[in-house]
């Protein structure tokens, strides 16, 4: 089922509202308090990967060979009620293939993100799992490759909006509800380019992806008392439909000897979305076949 979140004229929800009662942080000293009760120590979650009944939203899931699509499939397999969104109507086909609900929205537009939040809540219920995948380069929206000296302001702004602003707007739209319910998972897609390394001509993309990690860590600390974890996954060279020959050859040079697959990245995302990852927050998980660890390339 696919719905255009741009349709209609719903008022934008208050995305900034927070829960009235925040969870108490555990404090030093006697962990059970003077009363002898363990009221200050929240019980750990059941260690399970299952997401039965939880509503999950995956952004940027329009490509059948992409990370977003693979992630949506994994979350659905874990029992989640999944919504997917992209900027084009091809999301209708992806939703039908996965048996999930699809939405069309421009996630760089604040009003459209608000309309999307309302539409998802109305159709599926409150979002408890958010995967900010939108922004990774694609054939339709390729990465801007130009030295800083030749980079226009519009190109810079476009890369920041597509790769960082989307994560900010979508996270802001749902954190209030997660905080009120005392549970939530946010996983944003960073990249090794920016947080770990960089190449010439990719300054805008690298800056945006480094910004995703900064946003992740700050938001993790803001939400930690509300039972919401916030993490990032940083893929290296991944074989998708948008991969160029140069990128695929680069993947062959990794210690593993091949590029990664969308499903391998999706597996990492799914773990961080699960109850089993309840003690992990503010982290960046690198998925690059060991490429960022190697000091030199040996033959």
C-alpha positions in Angstrom: 0.0 0.0 0.0 1.4 3.4 -0.9 0.3 6.8 0.1 1.4 10.2 -1.0 2.3 12.2 2.2 2.1 15.4 0.2 -1.6 15.0 -0.4 -4.2 16.7 1.9 -3.8 19.6 4.2 -3.3 18.2 7.6 -1.8 20.6 10.2 1.8 19.9 11.0 2.2 18.0 14.2 4.3 19.4 17.0 7.4 17.5 16.4 9.3 19.1 19.2 7.1 18.0 22.1 8.8 15.8 24.7 7.4 13.5 27.3 6.2 15.1 30.5 7.9 12.6 32.7 11.4 11.6 31.8 12.9 8.3 33.1 15.1 8.6 36.2 18.8 8.1 35.6 20.5 5.7 37.9 22.6 7.6 40.4 25.7 6.7 42.4 25.6 5.3 45.9 23.1 2.7 46.9 21.5 1.6 43.6 18.3 0.5 45.3 17.8 3.6 47.4 17.3 3.9 51.1 13.9 2.4 50.8 15.4 -0.9 49.6 13.4 -0.7 46.4 15.1 -0.7 43.0 12.9 2.1 41.7 15.9 4.1 40.4 17.3 1.2 38.4 15.3 0.4 35.2 15.2 -3.2 34.4 17.1 -4.3 31.3 15.1 -5.2 28.2 14.6 -8.8 27.1 17.5 -9.7 24.9 15.7 -10.4 21.6 15.9 -9.4 18.0 12.2 -9.5 17.6 10.2 -6.3 16.8 6.7 -7.8 16.8 4.1 -5.2 16.5 6.4 -2.2 16.6 6.0 0.4 13.9 9.2 1.1 11.9 9.9 3.8 9.3 12.7 3.4 6.8 13.5 6.4 4.6 15.2 6.3 1.2 13.9 2.8 0.3 13.0 3.4 -3.3 15.7 1.2 -4.9 15.1 -2.6 -4.9 18.9 -3.0 -4.7 19.6 -0.5 -1.9 20.3 -0.5 1.8 16.9 1.0 2.7 15.0 -1.7 0.9 17.1 -4.5 2.4 16.6 -2.9 5.9 12.8 -2.7 5.4 12.7 -6.4 4.5 14.7 -7.4 7.5 12.6 -5.3 9.9 9.4 -6.8 8.5 10.9 -10.3 8.9 11.5 -9.4 12.6 7.8 -8.7 13.0 7.7 -4.9 12.7 5.0 -3.1 10.9 7.0 -1.2 8.3 6.6 2.0 6.4 8.9 3.1 3.7 9.3 6.5 2.0 11.1 7.9 -1.0 10.8 11.1 -3.1 9.3 9.2 -6.1 6.3 7.1 -6.8 8.5 4.0 -7.4 8.0 3.5 -3.7 4.6 2.1 -4.6 6.3 -0.9 -6.3 8.7 -1.4 -3.4 5.8 -1.4 -0.9 3.9 -4.0 -2.9 7.0 -6.2 -3.2 7.6 -6.1 0.6 4.0 -6.1 1.7 4.5 -2.9 3.6 3.1 0.7 3.5 4.8 3.2 1.2 4.8 7.0 1.3 6.1 9.7 -1.1 7.7 12.8 0.5 10.6 15.2 0.1 12.4 14.8 3.3 14.4 18.0 2.9 11.1 19.9 3.2 10.0 20.5 6.8 6.3 20.7 6.0 6.4 17.4 4.0 8.2 15.6 6.9 5.4 16.8 9.2 2.8 15.6 6.8 4.6 12.2 6.5 4.7 11.9 10.3 1.0 12.5 10.5 0.2 10.1 7.7 2.4 7.2 9.1 0.8 7.6 12.5 -2.7 7.6 11.1 -2.1 4.5 8.9 0.1 2.4 11.2 0.4 3.9 14.6 3.2 5.6 16.5 6.6 5.2 15.1 9.0 3.4 17.5 11.8 2.6 15.1 13.3 5.1 12.7 16.0 4.4 10.1 17.4 7.5 8.5 18.7 6.0 5.3 17.7 8.8 2.9 20.6 10.7 1.4 22.9 8.1 0.1 23.9 8.8 -3.5 22.0 7.2 -6.3 21.9 7.2 -10.1 19.0 9.7 -10.0 20.7 11.9 -7.4 24.4 11.4 -7.7 27.0 12.6 -5.2 28.5 16.0 -6.1 32.2 15.4 -6.9 34.0 18.7 -7.2 37.0 20.3 -5.4 36.0 22.8 -2.8 37.4 25.7 -4.9 34.9 24.8 -7.6 32.0 23.8 -5.4 29.0 26.1 -5.7 27.0 27.1 -2.7 23.9 25.4 -4.2 25.8 22.2 -4.6 27.2 22.4 -1.0 23.7 23.2 0.4 22.1 20.4 -1.6 24.5 17.7 -0.3 24.1 18.9 3.3 20.3 19.0 3.0 20.1 15.5 1.3 22.5 13.8 3.7 22.1 15.6 7.0 19.0 17.8 7.1 16.8 14.8 6.2 18.1 12.9 9.3 17.5 16.0 11.5 14.0 16.6 10.3 12.9 13.0 10.5 14.4 12.4 13.9 12.9 15.6 15.3 9.4 14.6 14.0 9.4 11.3 16.0 11.5 11.8 19.1 8.7 13.4 21.1 6.4 10.4 20.8 9.2 8.0 21.5 10.1 9.9 24.7 6.5 9.9 25.8 6.2 6.1 25.4 9.7 5.5 27.0 11.1 3.4 24.1 12.5 4.0 20.7 15.3 3.3 18.2 16.9 5.7 15.8 19.6 4.5 13.4 21.1 6.9 10.9 23.2 6.1 7.9 26.6 7.8 8.0 29.5 6.6 5.8 33.2 5.9 6.2 33.7 9.0 4.0 33.7 11.9 6.5 33.7 10.3 9.9 36.6 7.9 9.1 38.4 9.1 5.9 37.8 11.2 2.8 38.8 11.6 -0.8 39.4 14.7 -2.9 36.3 16.2 -4.4 33.9 14.8 -1.8 34.0 17.6 0.8 30.3 18.3 0.9 29.3 14.6 1.2 32.0 13.9 3.8 31.0 17.0 5.9 27.4 15.9 5.8 28.1 12.3 6.9 30.4 13.5 9.7 27.5 15.8 10.7 25.3 12.7 10.9 27.6 11.2 13.5 27.6 14.5 15.5 23.8 14.6 15.4 23.6 11.0 16.4 25.8 11.5 19.5 24.2 14.7 20.7 20.7 13.2 20.2 21.7 10.0 22.0 22.6 12.0 25.1 19.4 14.0 24.9 17.2 10.9 24.7 19.1 8.5 27.0 16.8 9.1 30.0 13.7 8.5 27.8 14.5 4.9 26.8 15.5 5.9 23.3 18.8 4.8 21.7 20.4 6.6 18.8 23.2 5.1 16.7 24.8 5.4 13.3 26.0 2.8 10.8 28.8 3.8 8.5 29.1 1.6 5.3 32.2 1.5 3.2 32.0 0.3 -0.4 28.7 -1.4 -0.9 27.5 -3.0 -4.1 24.2 -1.4 -5.0 22.5 -0.4 -8.3 24.1 3.0 -7.9 27.7 1.7 -7.6 30.2 2.8 -10.3 32.8 0.5 -11.7 35.5 2.5 -9.9 33.7 1.9 -6.6 33.3 -1.8 -7.3 37.0 -2.0 -8.1 37.7 -0.2 -4.8 35.7 -2.8 -3.0 37.9 -5.6 -4.5 40.8 -3.9 -2.7 39.4 -4.3 0.8 40.8 -6.8 3.2 37.8 -9.0 2.6 38.4 -8.8 -1.1 35.0 -7.7 -2.2 32.5 -4.9 -1.7 29.8 -5.3 0.9 26.1 -6.1 0.2 23.1 -4.0 1.2 21.8 -7.0 3.3 25.1 -7.0 5.3 24.5 -3.4 6.2 20.8 -4.0 6.8 21.8 -6.8 9.3 23.8 -4.3 11.4 21.0 -1.7 11.2 18.4 -4.3 12.3 20.5 -5.3 15.3 20.7 -1.7 16.5 17.0 -1.3 16.0 16.2 -4.4 18.2 15.6 -4.7 21.9 18.9 -6.7 22.0 20.8 -3.5 21.5 19.4 -1.7 24.5 22.8 -0.9 26.0 24.3 0.6 22.9 23.7 4.3 22.1 25.6 7.2 20.6 27.8 4.8 18.6 28.9 4.5 15.0 29.3 1.0 13.6 31.6 0.8 10.6 30.7 -1.8 8.0 33.5 -1.8 5.5 35.2 -5.2 5.4 38.0 -4.0 7.6 39.1 -1.4 5.1 39.4 1.5 7.6 41.5 -0.7 10.0 44.2 -1.6 7.5 47.3 0.6 7.8 48.8 -0.4 4.4 47.8 -2.5 1.5 50.0 -5.6 1.2 50.3 -7.8 -1.9 
